[in-house]
Amino acid sequence: MTAAPILPERHEWTVDDLGDLPKDLPYELIDGRLIVPSPTLLHQDMCVELLLALRMNCPTEYQVGIDLSMRVDRRNEPRPDVVAVRRGNADRSHEGGAHHPPERPARHRRGVIG
């Protein structure tokens, strides 16, 4: 069992603060709040099923990925479980490895596909 990381205390987080986090820590930044998810086996299984369904049904100009950070603005960097991105934008990233806003995010845990 690994110990939970001790995170710096902040009233509000921005993308500039994310460099202070451990590199292997999964996180989401939503409205300036840092969220560290702890997915279950069922959750992971559903992500795989959604990934496979999207790969089979997405138009060819989209590439489907899993668990990628998407920088929206300074206070929001969600990490969709599954995302479909235009192939031309698939390699765009910022310094931390997160992608710019996707063309068509798909998040099953919040029921949003748009």
N, C-alpha and C positions, 0 to 999 in steps of 0.2 A: 504494500500500500504506500502511495506517495503522499507526502504532506501537501496540504493546500498552500498555494503561494501567498505570501503576504503582499498585498497590493498597496500602492501609495494611496493615501486618503485625499480625495478631492470632492469638493461640493458639486462641481460639474466638470465633466470630461469633454475634451475636444480631440480631433484626430491628431493634433500635435502632441497630446499626452500619451498616445498609444505606443510610442517608442520606449516608454518606461516599463512596459509589460514584458514578462518572459516571452521569448520568441515562440515557444510551443504552446502557449495558452490560447485556447479558443475563446473568442469574445465577440460581442456585438456592442455597438455604440448606438443607442436609441435615445433621441432627444437629450443628449448630454449625460445619459446614465450608462454606466458600464454594466453589461450583463455577461455573466460567465455561465453558459449553458451546461447542463449535465444530462445528455440524452439517454434514453432507455433503449433496450434491445428492440422493443416494438417500434419506437421512433426511428431507429436506424434502419430497420427492415422496411418501414414505409418509405423512407427516403430512397432506398434502392429501387423499390417498386415504382415510385414516381419517376425516378431517373430513367429507368428502362422504358416506361410508357411514353415519356417525352421524347426519348431518342427514336422510338418507333414512329411517332406521330408528328414531330416538329418538321416544319419545312426545312429543306436542305441548307438554306442560308443561315440556319441557326445551329449553334453548338451547345450541347447540354453539359453542364458541369455540376459539381457537388461541393458544398461547403467553401464557397469563395466569398471573401469580404468585398462589399460594394460600397465605395465611398460616394455618398450622396451630397453631403456638405460637411462643414466643420464639426457639427454636433451629431451626425448620423453616419454610421458605417455598419449597416446590418450585414449579417452573414447568412444569406438564404441557404436553406438545406439543399435546395436544387434550384438551378437557374439556367435559363436559355438565353444565350447572347448571340447577337449577329456575329458571324464568323469574322468579319472585318474588324470587330471590336474585341475579339477574344484575347488578343495579346496585349491590349492596353492595360497598363498598370501604373501605380504610383510607387514611390520609393519603398513603402512597406509591403508591397506585393499584392495589395488589394486592387481590385478593378474599379474603374469609373462606373457610373450608373449603367446598369444593363438596359438593353432595349426591351426585353420582356422578362421581368423577374417572375419566378414561380416559387411560392412559399406555401407548402401544404400546412404547416402548423398554424398559420394564421388564415388559411383558406383563401389566399389571394393568388390569382393568376391573371396577369394583365400586361 
